[in-house]
Amino acid sequence: MRKNVFSKKEFVDAASKKFILVELDFPKGDPDLKKKNQPLAEKYKIEGFPTVILFTPEGKEFTRFFASQYPKSDEFLKHLDASLEKKDLD
């Protein structure tokens, strides 16, 4: 996901206009970083990777999904926009 979506300039530019982007990594090869981020995985009940969680400005979660469902930047951005529109209708 990092290679095909998260690192793409067009994704970062478009997504950062509407969202604050935060990445927490849980690498298999870096046990210290994994341990450092583990409390957040527990707090947000992460069940698989890569998980994307969208929050309101007040910090309330309004949706989550597995990033791998949208393996291309344009698909991912469309899903983000649709999620934001749906949140605004609720």
C-alpha atoms as one frame of an Amber mdcrd trajectory, in Angstrom:
protein
   0.000   0.000   0.000   2.829   2.365   0.763   4.353   1.830  -2.683   1.125
   2.012  -4.701  -0.892   4.563  -2.720   0.503   6.192   0.424   3.805   7.352
  -1.066   2.269   8.771  -4.260   2.426  12.551  -4.465  -1.039  12.767  -6.038
  -2.499  10.786  -3.127  -0.764  12.822  -0.425  -1.651  16.135  -2.087  -5.329
  15.256  -2.558  -5.921  13.452   0.750  -4.152  16.071   2.864  -6.599  18.737
   1.659  -9.415  17.044   3.596  -7.649  14.856   6.153  -4.752  14.887   8.572
  -2.679  11.895   7.511  -1.090   9.771  10.221   0.709   6.490   9.657   1.539
   4.059  12.427   3.811   1.252  11.349   3.961  -2.222  12.866   6.929  -3.697
  11.008   7.858  -7.311  11.553  11.548  -6.428  11.330  11.510  -3.682  13.985
  10.253  -5.069  17.300  10.934  -1.798  19.157   8.716   0.252  16.834   6.044
  -2.432  16.895   6.094  -2.423  20.706   5.947   1.380  20.807   2.828   1.457
  18.594   1.095  -1.566  20.158  -0.935   0.474  22.710  -2.570   2.368  19.824
  -3.401  -0.882  18.028  -5.109  -2.047  21.208  -6.862   1.263  21.846  -8.355
   1.334  18.352  -8.946  -2.437  18.202  -6.941  -2.997  15.035  -7.700  -6.474
  13.720  -5.621  -6.450  10.533  -3.179  -4.432   8.497  -3.307  -2.024   6.832
  -6.337  -0.545   8.589  -7.536   2.980   7.859  -9.637   4.779  10.467 -11.345
   8.090   9.737 -12.218  10.445  12.582 -14.285  13.605  12.898 -12.444  16.770
  13.975 -13.715  15.977  17.482 -11.925  12.623  17.444 -14.970  10.381  16.937
 -14.443   7.475  14.561 -16.891   7.486  11.667 -15.562   4.646   9.527 -12.775
   2.137   9.103 -11.673  -0.150   6.324  -8.761  -2.215   5.131  -6.623  -0.125
   2.791  -5.922  -3.154   0.624  -9.521  -2.962  -0.645  -8.445   0.089  -2.682
  -5.006  -0.751  -4.136  -4.738   2.261  -6.471  -4.525   5.938  -5.541  -7.592
   6.979  -7.539  -9.745   4.195  -6.032  -8.535   5.039  -2.540  -9.273   8.753
  -2.975 -12.753   8.012  -4.333 -13.464   5.861  -1.303 -12.236   8.585   1.056
 -14.520  11.123  -0.625 -17.494   8.732  -0.506 -16.829   8.035   3.180 -16.708
  11.738   3.939 -19.934  12.385   2.043 -21.678   9.518   3.825 -20.501  10.836
   7.198 -21.984  14.240   6.378 -25.363  12.595   5.640 -25.511  10.799   9.002
